[in-house]
């Protein structure tokens, strides 16, 4: 590198500040990014402020932004990020599978003989004609209500009976 391309750290900093003021030089989304005349004018303006030729500045900018190391570093970053994402997704997938297994297992445990019996009755009744469904529901409801009432009465009679205690010390 020849002496005319040497920039001090202060000049580098000033150059960065001046370039930052003109997004058309670096922002591909900027509407004037593809306008080469505009870019040349901006470089001339910057060259006047730093007292360097526009050719030197453009060359300096090219040295900073050749992108020669970009593919390797970008690919490595993408690979690292992809690996992290894959690990997170695999962890979530495993957690979901375990959660589903737990939920399904609990549902199976909660099913008992009475529940299974009434579910099978429900499936049978669903196959009836609408009038028979109403009749079955009415009769089952009547039977269940009678049994529920008997259960309540038995519970109350157990609580209302006086407790007979024997005095062990009297004998």
N, CA, C and O of each residue as an XYZ file, in Angstrom:
684
protein
N       0.847     -1.163      0.000
C       0.000      0.000      0.000
C       0.892      1.225      0.000
O       1.827      1.317      0.796
N       0.614      2.151     -0.875
C       1.452      3.347     -0.970
C       1.051      4.353      0.090
O       0.017      4.202      0.740
N       1.862      5.370      0.262
C       1.659      6.362      1.316
C       0.379      7.156      1.106
O      -0.239      7.594      2.076
N      -0.030      7.350     -0.153
C      -1.227      8.159     -0.398
C      -2.507      7.452      0.050
O      -3.547      8.100      0.174
N      -2.457      6.137      0.296
C      -3.630      5.399      0.748
C      -3.665      5.272      2.265
O      -4.630      4.744      2.819
N      -2.631      5.748      2.940
C      -2.580      5.636      4.392
C      -3.526      6.647      5.029
O      -3.506      7.835      4.707
N      -4.353      6.144      5.939
C      -5.277      6.999      6.678
C      -4.973      6.828      8.161
O      -4.718      5.721      8.636
N      -5.006      7.935      8.873
C      -4.827      7.853     10.323
C      -6.141      7.373     10.949
O      -7.188      7.415     10.302
N      -6.089      6.923     12.194
C      -7.335      6.513     12.854
C      -8.367      7.651     12.906
O      -9.569      7.412     12.788
N      -7.887      8.878     13.083
C      -8.805     10.020     13.108
C      -9.467     10.212     11.746
O     -10.660     10.503     11.656
N      -8.659     10.041     10.672
C      -9.215     10.178      9.325
C     -10.212      9.053      9.033
O     -11.252      9.270      8.412
N      -9.876      7.866      9.488
C     -10.810      6.746      9.324
C     -12.140      7.056     10.007
O     -13.207      6.823      9.440
N     -12.065      7.579     11.222
C     -13.277      7.887     11.975
C     -14.093      8.965     11.273
O     -15.315      8.858     11.167
N     -13.410     10.008     10.793
C     -14.109     11.087     10.090
C     -14.749     10.554      8.808
O     -15.878     10.914      8.473
N     -14.023      9.701      8.101
C     -14.550      9.118      6.870
C     -15.812      8.297      7.161
O     -16.794      8.372      6.423
N     -15.771      7.530      8.221
C     -16.942      6.728      8.597
C     -18.124      7.643      8.894
O     -19.242      7.367      8.457
N     -17.895      8.726      9.631
C     -18.972      9.665      9.953
C     -19.558     10.286      8.689
O     -20.776     10.406      8.560
N     -18.692     10.679      7.756
C     -19.164     11.315      6.526
C     -19.939     10.327      5.650
O     -20.963     10.684      5.067
N     -19.459      9.108      5.560
C     -20.156      8.101      4.759
C     -21.506      7.774      5.405
O     -22.496      7.554      4.707
N     -21.539      7.742      6.738
C     -22.781      7.421      7.448
C     -23.879      8.437      7.153
O     -25.061      8.102      7.232
N     -23.516      9.659      6.818
C     -24.504     10.700      6.499
C     -25.161     10.479      5.139
O     -26.168     11.114      4.824
N     -24.594      9.577      4.332
C     -25.083      9.365      2.965
C     -25.458      7.897      2.757
O     -24.645      7.119      2.257
N     -26.670      7.514      3.134
C     -27.091      6.114      3.007
C     -27.076      5.599      1.568
O     -27.032      4.388      1.349
N     -27.112      6.487      0.600
C     -27.089      6.051     -0.801
C     -25.797      5.303     -1.123
O     -25.749      4.548     -2.094
N     -24.749      5.502     -0.321
C     -23.479      4.818     -0.558
C     -23.486      3.369     -0.054
O     -22.749      2.531     -0.575
N     -24.302      3.075      0.943
C     -24.220      1.749      1.563
C     -25.559      1.032      1.763
O     -25.570     -0.182      1.962
N     -26.674      1.742      1.715
C     -27.985      1.136      1.983
C     -28.640      0.710      0.671
O     -29.105      1.550     -0.099
N     -28.676     -0.599      0.422
C     -29.240     -1.114     -0.830
C     -30.726     -0.798     -0.960
O     -31.268     -0.831     -2.064
N     -31.382     -0.497      0.139
C     -32.800     -0.154      0.100
C     -33.041      1.318     -0.201
O     -34.180      1.727     -0.426
N     -31.997      2.101     -0.206
C     -32.137      3.539     -0.474
C     -32.468      3.754     -1.948
O     -31.936      3.064     -2.818
N     -33.351      4.715     -2.224
C     -33.807      4.898     -3.608
C     -32.696      5.384     -4.542
O     -32.806      5.204     -5.755
N     -31.633      5.991     -4.017
C     -30.541      6.478     -4.870
C     -29.322      5.557     -4.833
O     -28.258      5.926     -5.331
N     -29.458      4.378     -4.255
C     -28.343      3.448     -4.113
C     -27.742      3.057     -5.464
O     -26.527      2.898     -5.573
N     -28.570      2.901     -6.483
C     -28.088      2.472     -7.801
C     -27.689      3.638     -8.702
O     -27.234      3.427     -9.826
N     -27.854      4.837     -8.226
C     -27.534      6.032     -9.019
C     -26.037      6.336     -8.899
O     -25.597      6.950     -7.926
N     -25.260      5.900     -9.897
C     -23.807      6.057     -9.862
C     -23.373      7.524     -9.888
O     -22.380      7.892     -9.261
N     -24.115      8.354    -10.612
C     -23.779      9.788    -10.655
C     -23.915     10.401     -9.263
O     -23.069     11.181     -8.828
N     -24.982     10.037     -8.583
C     -25.207     10.539     -7.230
C     -24.064     10.107     -6.323
O     -23.549     10.905     -5.539
N     -23.669      8.844     -6.430
C     -22.589      8.329     -5.593
C     -21.271      9.052     -5.882
O     -20.526      9.382     -4.958
N     -20.987      9.295     -7.156
C     -19.757     10.015     -7.507
C     -19.761     11.411     -6.908
O     -18.744     11.871     -6.389
N     -20.898     12.086     -6.977
C     -21.001     13.435     -6.401
C     -20.796     13.402     -4.886
O     -20.134     14.275     -4.324
N     -21.364     12.395     -4.234
C     -21.191     12.273     -2.783
C     -19.723     12.041     -2.454
O     -19.193     12.649     -1.524
N     -19.052     11.156     -3.220
C     -17.638     10.892     -2.963
C     -16.791     12.143     -3.186
O     -15.825     12.376     -2.459
N     -17.145     12.942     -4.178
C     -16.413     14.197     -4.412
C     -16.589     15.141     -3.227
O     -15.639     15.784     -2.782
N     -17.815     15.212     -2.727
C     -18.105     16.068     -1.571
C     -17.302     15.609     -0.348
O     -16.719     16.426      0.364
N     -17.281     14.309     -0.118
C     -16.535     13.766      1.020
C     -15.040     13.996      0.824
O     -14.332     14.320      1.778
N     -14.557     13.831     -0.405
C     -13.125     14.025     -0.669
C     -12.695     15.457     -0.377
O     -11.582     15.682      0.097
N     -13.560     16.424     -0.652
C     -13.242     17.819     -0.334
C     -13.125     18.022      1.177
O     -12.269     18.777      1.638
N     -13.979     17.354      1.943
C     -13.964     17.535      3.395
C     -12.751     16.883      4.052
O     -12.226     17.417      5.029
N     -12.295     15.747      3.541
C     -11.145     15.069      4.145
C      -9.845     15.373      3.406
O      -8.778     14.891      3.785
N      -9.945     16.164      2.363
C      -8.788     16.586      1.556
C      -8.016     15.386      0.990
O      -6.790     15.310      1.073
N      -8.772     14.471      0.423
C      -8.200     13.323     -0.280
C      -8.927     13.206     -1.604
O     -10.047     13.694     -1.752
N      -8.292     12.562     -2.561
C      -8.958     12.408     -3.852
C     -10.088     11.392     -3.723
O     -10.029     10.470     -2.909
N     -11.102     11.581     -4.533
C     -12.252     10.680     -4.520
C     -11.814      9.261     -4.860
O     -12.362      8.300     -4.320
N     -10.832      9.118     -5.746
C     -10.330      7.798     -6.127
C      -9.749      7.094     -4.907
O     -10.001      5.907     -4.695
N      -8.969      7.822     -4.099
C      -8.396      7.236     -2.882
C      -9.498      6.806     -1.906
O      -9.414      5.746     -1.284
N     -10.524      7.642     -1.786
C     -11.612      7.333     -0.856
C     -12.394      6.106     -1.307
O     -12.718      5.225     -0.510
N     -12.687      6.071     -2.599
C     -13.425      4.923     -3.126
C     -12.591      3.665     -2.949
O     -13.116      2.605     -2.609
N     -11.286      3.787     -3.183
C     -10.391      2.653     -3.003
C     -10.372      2.234     -1.535
O     -10.405      1.044     -1.221
N     -10.318      3.218     -0.639
C     -10.325      2.942      0.795
C     -11.632      2.236      1.177
O     -11.617      1.263      1.930
N     -12.746      2.724      0.661
C     -14.041      2.116      0.942
C     -14.073      0.686      0.411
O     -14.616     -0.212      1.054
N     -13.494      0.486     -0.753
C     -13.452     -0.853     -1.331
C     -12.629     -1.802     -0.483
O     -12.967     -2.980     -0.366
N     -11.536     -1.297      0.120
C     -10.720     -2.145      0.984
C     -11.508     -2.586      2.213
O     -11.386     -3.722      2.672
N     -12.308     -1.678      2.730
C     -13.074     -1.990      3.938
C     -14.224     -2.943      3.637
O     -14.606     -3.755      4.479
N     -14.781     -2.835      2.411
C     -16.017     -3.557      2.130
C     -15.910     -4.483      0.922
O     -16.845     -4.575      0.126
N     -14.808     -5.150      0.784
C     -14.687     -6.063     -0.345
C     -15.584     -7.270     -0.167
O     -16.044     -7.860     -1.144
N     -15.830     -7.633      1.070
C     -16.681     -8.783      1.326
C     -15.962    -10.101      1.122
O     -16.595    -11.155      1.078
N     -14.647    -10.052      0.995
C     -13.913    -11.278      0.725
C     -14.040    -12.283      1.868
O     -14.023    -13.491      1.636
N     -14.165    -11.793      3.093
C     -14.295    -12.731      4.207
C     -15.751    -12.988      4.570
O     -16.041    -13.827      5.422
N     -16.650    -12.282      3.939
C     -18.058    -12.390      4.289
C     -18.643    -13.779      4.081
O     -19.300    -14.287      4.990
N     -18.442    -14.419      2.940
C     -19.108    -15.707      2.758
C     -18.792    -16.718      3.859
O     -19.690    -17.394      4.362
N     -17.519    -16.820      4.230
C     -17.149    -17.789      5.249
C     -17.770    -17.439      6.586
O     -18.358    -18.294      7.248
N     -17.638    -16.163      6.992
C     -18.164    -15.782      8.299
C     -19.687    -15.832      8.315
O     -20.276    -16.247      9.313
N     -20.332    -15.420      7.234
C     -21.795    -15.471      7.176
C     -22.287    -16.909      7.213
O     -23.253    -17.231      7.905
N     -21.610    -17.765      6.461
C     -22.019    -19.165      6.457
C     -21.848    -19.787      7.839
O     -22.684    -20.571      8.287
N     -20.745    -19.425      8.514
C     -20.514    -19.958      9.854
C     -21.588    -19.455     10.809
O     -22.113    -20.225     11.614
N     -21.922    -18.158     10.726
C     -22.957    -17.600     11.600
C     -24.306    -18.248     11.312
O     -25.048    -18.594     12.231
N     -24.617    -18.411     10.017
C     -25.883    -19.049      9.657
C     -25.936    -20.479     10.175
O     -26.959    -20.930     10.692
N     -24.810    -21.191     10.027
C     -24.762    -22.575     10.488
C     -24.951    -22.629     11.998
O     -25.703    -23.461     12.505
N     -24.258    -21.726     12.726
C     -24.401    -21.685     14.184
C     -25.837    -21.362     14.577
O     -26.410    -22.010     15.453
N     -26.417    -20.348     13.918
C     -27.801    -19.966     14.219
C     -28.763    -21.097     13.877
O     -29.691    -21.386     14.632
N     -28.534    -21.730     12.739
C     -29.399    -22.841     12.340
C     -29.309    -23.978     13.349
O     -30.316    -24.593     13.700
N     -28.102    -24.247     13.805
C     -27.918    -25.321     14.784
C     -28.660    -24.993     16.077
O     -29.297    -25.865     16.667
N     -28.577    -23.729     16.520
C     -29.283    -23.321     17.740
C     -30.790    -23.455     17.559
O     -31.490    -23.929     18.454
N     -31.283    -23.038     16.403
C     -32.721    -23.125     16.129
C     -33.164    -24.582     16.121
O     -34.206    -24.925     16.679
N     -32.367    -25.439     15.484
C     -32.698    -26.867     15.433
C     -32.748    -27.451     16.845
O     -33.654    -28.217     17.172
N     -31.774    -27.087     17.678
C     -31.758    -27.597     19.052
C     -32.994    -27.145     19.821
O     -33.603    -27.933     20.544
N     -33.360    -25.877     19.665
C     -34.543    -25.342     20.352
C     -35.796    -26.065     19.877
O     -36.637    -26.454     20.688
N     -35.923    -26.247     18.561
C     -37.101    -26.923     18.025
C     -37.169    -28.379     18.476
O     -38.248    -28.885     18.784
N     -36.026    -29.050     18.515
C     -36.017    -30.436     18.976
C     -36.417    -30.519     20.448
O     -37.154    -31.421     20.846
N     -35.930    -29.577     21.249
C     -36.282    -29.552     22.671
C     -37.784    -29.341     22.837
O     -38.428    -30.029     23.629
N     -38.341    -28.388     22.089
C     -39.780    -28.129     22.168
C     -40.579    -29.348     21.721
O     -41.589    -29.702     22.329
N     -40.116    -29.979     20.659
C     -40.810    -31.162     20.151
C     -40.823    -32.269     21.205
O     -41.852    -32.907     21.431
N     -39.686    -32.489     21.842
C     -39.599    -33.506     22.888
C     -40.516    -33.159     24.054
O     -41.206    -34.028     24.586
N     -40.523    -31.880     24.453
C     -41.388    -31.452     25.557
C     -42.859    -31.672     25.212
O     -43.636    -32.122     26.054
N     -43.237    -31.356     23.983
C     -44.626    -31.544     23.567
C     -45.006    -33.019     23.557
O     -46.092    -33.394     24.000
N     -44.099    -33.850     23.046
C     -44.370    -35.288     23.027
C     -44.575    -35.817     24.443
O     -45.500    -36.587     24.700
N     -43.699    -35.396     25.363
C     -43.824    -35.842     26.755
C     -45.128    -35.351     27.371
O     -45.795    -36.088     28.097
N     -45.486    -34.112     27.081
C     -46.727    -33.550     27.605
C     -47.932    -34.327     27.081
O     -48.847    -34.653     27.838
N     -47.926    -34.620     25.781
C     -49.025    -35.397     25.206
C     -49.104    -36.794     25.816
O     -50.193    -37.295     26.093
N     -47.948    -37.419     26.023
C     -47.939    -38.746     26.641
C     -48.524    -38.681     28.050
O     -49.303    -39.548     28.447
N     -48.144    -37.647     28.803
C     -48.669    -37.500     30.167
C     -50.174    -37.291     30.160
O     -50.899    -37.894     30.951
N     -50.635    -36.435     29.262
C     -52.071    -36.151     29.183
C     -52.834    -37.407     28.782
O     -53.845    -37.748     29.396
N     -52.350    -38.091     27.757
C     -53.019    -39.324     27.310
C     -52.990    -40.378     28.407
O     -53.976    -41.084     28.615
N     -51.880    -40.488     29.102
C     -51.767    -41.458     30.192
C     -52.750    -41.161     31.307
O     -53.359    -42.080     31.854
N     -52.916    -39.898     31.651
C     -53.861    -39.520     32.704
C     -55.284    -39.830     32.280
O     -56.092    -40.303     33.079
N     -55.588    -39.560     31.016
C     -56.939    -39.841     30.530
C     -57.250    -41.327     30.614
O     -58.364    -41.708     30.970
N     -56.296    -42.151     30.296
C     -56.507    -43.597     30.349
C     -56.698    -44.039     31.799
O     -57.559    -44.870     32.089
N     -55.888    -43.477     32.716
C     -56.002    -43.839     34.122
C     -57.350    -43.416     34.698
O     -57.931    -44.129     35.516
N     -57.846    -42.256     34.269
C     -59.087    -41.727     34.813
C     -60.303    -42.545     34.375
O     -61.329    -42.544     35.055
N     -60.190    -43.233     33.258
C     -61.302    -44.058     32.789
C     -61.441    -45.255     33.723
O     -60.492    -46.014     33.919
N     -62.616    -45.414     34.289
C     -62.862    -46.578     35.126
C     -64.050    -47.352     34.560
O     -64.598    -46.992     33.517
N     -64.436    -48.401     35.248
C     -65.486    -49.287     34.738
C     -66.821    -48.574     34.594
O     -67.536    -48.786     33.614
N     -67.163    -47.730     35.562
C     -68.454    -47.034     35.517
C     -68.492    -46.073     34.334
O     -69.471    -46.017     33.589
N     -67.407    -45.320     34.178
C     -67.348    -44.365     33.076
C     -67.422    -45.091     31.735
O     -68.130    -44.654     30.827
N     -66.706    -46.176     31.615
C     -66.719    -46.951     30.376
C     -68.122    -47.485     30.088
O     -68.584    -47.459     28.947
N     -68.790    -47.967     31.134
C     -70.147    -48.485     30.976
C     -71.084    -47.400     30.440
O     -71.830    -47.631     29.488
N     -71.041    -46.210     31.061
C     -71.956    -45.155     30.629
C     -71.601    -44.606     29.242
O     -72.481    -44.171     28.499
N     -70.339    -44.628     28.906
C     -69.962    -44.214     27.546
C     -70.512    -45.202     26.518
O     -70.987    -44.803     25.455
N     -70.445    -46.473     26.840
C     -70.976    -47.461     25.894
C     -72.490    -47.329     25.772
O     -73.045    -47.504     24.687
N     -73.162    -47.019     26.889
C     -74.603    -46.762     26.816
C     -74.887    -45.560     25.917
O     -75.812    -45.582     25.104
N     -74.089    -44.530     26.073
C     -74.285    -43.322     25.265
C     -74.137    -43.640     23.783
O     -74.920    -43.155     22.965
N     -73.154    -44.439     23.432
C     -72.954    -44.798     22.028
C     -74.147    -45.592     21.498
O     -74.559    -45.414     20.352
N     -74.690    -46.456     22.325
C     -75.859    -47.244     21.916
C     -77.063    -46.339     21.724
O     -77.770    -46.440     20.722
N     -77.296    -45.449     22.694
C     -78.461    -44.557     22.635
C     -78.358    -43.623     21.430
O     -79.379    -43.282     20.833
N     -77.165    -43.210     21.068
C     -76.991    -42.315     19.915
C     -77.479    -42.962     18.619
O     -77.820    -42.267     17.662
N     -77.508    -44.275     18.593
C     -77.943    -44.960     17.367
C     -79.469    -45.061     17.265
O     -79.990    -45.478     16.230
N     -80.184    -44.686     18.322
C     -81.649    -44.770     18.325
C     -82.269    -43.654     17.494
O     -81.619    -42.674     17.132
N     -83.555    -43.845     17.207
C     -84.342    -42.785     16.571
C     -84.581    -41.690     17.615
O     -84.570    -41.974     18.813
N     -84.795    -40.453     17.182
C     -84.928    -39.331     18.124
C     -85.957    -39.562     19.233
O     -85.705    -39.202     20.383
N     -87.105    -40.151     18.914
C     -88.130    -40.367     19.945
C     -87.630    -41.335     21.011
O     -87.872    -41.145     22.203
N     -86.928    -42.378     20.564
C     -86.405    -43.367     21.511
C     -85.271    -42.785     22.358
O     -85.098    -43.164     23.517
N     -84.509    -41.873     21.781
C     -83.438    -41.211     22.547
C     -84.053    -40.448     23.714
O     -83.578    -40.545     24.845
N     -85.114    -39.688     23.435
C     -85.779    -38.912     24.484
C     -86.320    -39.853     25.561
O     -86.193    -39.581     26.754
N     -86.916    -40.944     25.137
C     -87.486    -41.907     26.082
C     -86.387    -42.540     26.951
O     -86.562    -42.679     28.162
N     -85.268    -42.919     26.343
C     -84.158    -43.525     27.092
C     -83.590    -42.531     28.097
O     -83.317    -42.888     29.243
N     -83.415    -41.295     27.670
C     -82.890    -40.276     28.578
C     -83.824    -40.081     29.765
O     -83.373    -39.957     30.904
N     -85.104    -40.055     29.502
C     -86.087    -39.849     30.569
C     -86.051    -40.993     31.579
O     -86.049    -40.756     32.787
N     -86.022    -42.228     31.090
C     -86.029    -43.387     31.992
C     -84.733    -43.465     32.806
O     -84.761    -43.728     34.008
N     -83.604    -43.235     32.137
C     -82.317    -43.280     32.839
C     -82.279    -42.178     33.893
O     -81.828    -42.399     35.017
N     -82.753    -40.997     33.527
C     -82.775    -39.886     34.480
C     -83.631    -40.248     35.694
O     -83.253    -39.960     36.829
N     -84.772    -40.874     35.459
C     -85.668    -41.269     36.553
C     -84.971    -42.272     37.485
O     -85.035    -42.136     38.707
N     -84.312    -43.266     36.907
C     -83.613    -44.285     37.708
C     -82.490    -43.646     38.519
O     -82.352    -43.913     39.713
N     -81.688    -42.801     37.870
C     -80.559    -42.154     38.547
C     -81.070    -41.256     39.672
O     -80.485    -41.236     40.755
N     -82.147    -40.517     39.435
C     -82.711    -39.637     40.467
C     -83.169    -40.440     41.679
O     -82.923    -40.034     42.815
N     -83.829    -41.569     41.457
C     -84.278    -42.416     42.570
C     -83.095    -42.935     43.380
O     -83.114    -42.916     44.611
N     -82.063    -43.401     42.672
C     -80.881    -43.929     43.363
C     -80.132    -42.825     44.109
O     -79.596    -43.056     45.193
N     -80.098    -41.640     43.532
C     -79.443    -40.514     44.194
C     -80.186    -40.164     45.483
O     -79.563    -39.904     46.513
N     -81.496    -40.161     45.424
C     -82.314    -39.873     46.602
C     -82.085    -40.931     47.687
O     -81.966    -40.588     48.863
N     -82.023    -42.206     47.309
C     -81.745    -43.277     48.276
C     -80.382    -43.081     48.932
O     -80.222    -43.283     50.135
N     -79.408    -42.685     48.123
C     -78.057    -42.473     48.640
C     -78.047    -41.346     49.666
O     -77.392    -41.452     50.703
N     -78.767    -40.275     49.380
C     -78.839    -39.136     50.307
C     -79.523    -39.561     51.606
O     -79.068    -39.210     52.695
N     -80.599    -40.304     51.491
C     -81.338    -40.743     52.683
C     -80.483    -41.668     53.550
O     -80.520    -41.580     54.778
N     -79.725    -42.541     52.922
C     -78.851    -43.437     53.684
C     -77.760    -42.648     54.403
O     -77.416    -42.942     55.548
N     -77.224    -41.644     53.713
C     -76.188    -40.817     54.334
C     -76.748    -40.082     55.538
O     -76.089    -40.007     56.575
N     -77.941    -39.543     55.420
C     -78.554    -38.795     56.516
C     -78.896    -39.713     57.680
O     -78.747    -39.322     58.838
N     -79.348    -40.916     57.393
C     -79.714    -41.830     58.482
C     -78.483    -42.268     59.267
O     -78.574    -42.520     60.469
N     -77.350    -42.360     58.612
C     -76.114    -42.728     59.312
C     -75.697    -41.621     60.268
O     -75.203    -41.892     61.362
N     -75.898    -40.366     59.853
C     -75.503    -39.248     60.692
C     -76.516    -38.978     61.803
O     -76.149    -38.442     62.848
N     -77.773    -39.338     61.596
C     -78.799    -39.030     62.589
C     -78.917    -40.090     63.675
O     -79.542    -39.830     64.703
N     -78.346    -41.264     63.489
C     -78.404    -42.305     64.516
C     -77.530    -41.893     65.692
O     -76.396    -41.451     65.512
N     -78.077    -42.046     66.913
C     -77.259    -41.682     68.078
C     -76.105    -42.675     68.229
O     -76.236    -43.873     67.976
N     -75.013    -42.138     68.637
C     -73.839    -42.981     68.835
C     -73.954    -43.685     70.181
O     -74.182    -43.038     71.203
N     -73.803    -44.958     70.187
C     -73.863    -45.737     71.421
C     -72.434    -45.943     71.887
O     -71.604    -46.522     71.187
N     -72.181    -45.464     73.058
C     -70.840    -45.633     73.592
C     -70.925    -46.483     74.845
O     -71.897    -46.414     75.597
N     -69.961    -47.233     75.045
C     -69.925    -48.056     76.254
C     -68.837    -47.533     77.154
O     -67.770    -47.115     76.706
N     -69.130    -47.567     78.408
C     -68.152    -47.101     79.369
C     -67.340    -48.306     79.824
O     -67.873    -49.209     80.469
N     -66.121    -48.322     79.507
C     -65.267    -49.452     79.826
C     -64.909    -49.489     81.313
O     -64.533    -50.538     81.836
N     -65.021    -48.380     81.973
C     -64.616    -48.319     83.373
C     -65.687    -48.858     84.320
O     -65.369    -49.186     85.463
N     -66.948    -48.962     83.883
C     -68.027    -49.410     84.754
C     -68.003    -50.921     84.978
O     -68.508    -51.362     86.011
N     -67.480    -51.705     84.129
C     -67.550    -53.150     84.299
C     -66.631    -53.678     85.326
O     -66.598    -54.885     85.562
